[in-house]
Amino acid sequence: MNPRTTATAPVLLALALLAGGCTGGVEGTPGGAGLRDPYFPGLGNGGYDVTHYRLTLDVDPDAGHLRGTATITARATRRLSAFHLDLVGLRVESVDVEGRPAAVNRAGKELTIRPAAAVEDRLREGRTFTTVVRYAGSPQPVTDADGAQEGWLPTDDGSVALGEPTGSMTWFPGNHHPSDKAAYDIEVTVPEPLTAVSNGELVSRRTVNGRTAFHWRTAEPMASYLATVAVGEFTTRQSRTPDGIRLYTAVDPESEAESEEVLAKIPAVLAWAAERFGPYPFASAGAIVEREDDSAYALETQNRPFFPGPPDTALLVHELAHQWFGNSVTPKTWRDMWLNEGFATYAEWLWAADHDDVPVEESFAEAYEDDANWAFPPADPPSAADLSDPPVYGRGAMVVHRIRLALDDDEAFFALVRGWTQEHRHGNASTEDFTAYVEEETGEDLTGLWDAWLYGGSRPPLEE
């Protein structure tokens, strides 16, 4: 047994507490322990903005064990005396801030970090500071409000990390709210013959003594719920689209044959989507395909959507559309999730119209007649348990189509959509940002549309 996983951890933590407290601490105010999200008020942290995560992970799938070092670079948005990180379950061995041991207190998912007084100048508003957290343990999934499991999930031959909406805190400490996006370097070491797949581009791989380290880099900002690591015996392929986007797919051998035809459509789907939604916002794309029982849902993990078993074309279109809607233009709060799912569902309708002779009007009519889509307004789900329910998807897509009908000009409509993805590229946006943008760009007062389709409590008549 590695001694760092036993008696060493409490000793290091005690030393950190002494080091952080013996000089009276840092002057300033503590960062908030949550960002008051409408559905997850304790999620995320205030007082700083993360610009970069460097995660160095050593994974032992057989033992279900993870050892990690998270190097977090952040900018203080106020003068900080302390700040918080979100982390569930894993044991914290030590925390340094600007190279000095920091005091650590833990309450539930909250780590409260109190830096040593010697580094207080780095914690002034506008200054950048670096925090290093060393941690270890057996990461466990968390159960979402709707009953689904997320986080670090075991698979038949490894594991996969799926973070929406709160699961990322099960495998690395951070500011786990979609409003704080950052660049990532993720290096994962696994035993041969396993492969570790993550977001972005594969920078390097090296094997020493039967263990291989895979280094992945995501230069474009990413919300933490979109970060992933998949470990398994994958069949991997690398290529480029005709316009130079790097493609990387990792497929479990049991799903390989049934996935091949659909995954071969990725370049065509990306080119088709770029014509409608604007330039593809990232340097790479691809997919991770596991076995059907490895998860209950697919997820739009950035650059590389995850699929539990072979996807069909509609699901591929949906998750790739999320690279624009959700991944590049990310919601400010979880109440804005309909902007992700409504547009991704509408992308399915558009693809069906262009490739399967199913007019958008037919898809709209089917959604309109489905009672499940009218349980609540898409922009105001009753609770966190409802964030993935039909109104967020189907009625969200209906809102998009009603905008198209209101403009009565397809060229103007798609220009509007492309302008939206460009204006908020790699940023965050709220429902209010979207409705204001649409009205400003069109010069139309669409209050009636928003009241009936986006916020209304009942099914509006189709006639104007």
Buried (B, 14 or more C-beta within 10 A) or exposed (E): EEEBBEEEBEEBBEEBBEBBBEEEBBEBEBBBBBBEBEBBEBBBBBBBBBBBBBBBBBBBBEEBBBBBBBBBBBEBEBBBBBBBBBBBBBBBBBBBBBEBBBBBBEEEBBBBBBBBBBBBEBBBEEBBBBBBBBBBBEBBBBEBBEEBBBBBBBBEBBBBBBBBBBBBBBBBBBBBBBBBBBBBBBBBBBBEEBBBBBBBBBEEEEEEEEBBBBBBBBBBBBBBBBBBBBBBBBBEBEEEBEEEBBBBBBBBEBBBEBBBEBBEBBBEBBBBBBEBBBBBBBBBBBBBBBBBEBBEBBBBBBBBBBBBBBBEBBBBBBBBBBBBBBBBBBBBBBBBBBBBBBBBBBBBBBBBBEBEEBEBEEBBEEBBEEEEBBBBBBBBBEEBBBBBBBBBBBBBBBBBBBBBEBBEEEEEBBBBBBBBBBEBBBBBBBBEBBBEBBBEBBEEEBEEBBEBBBBBEEBBEEEE
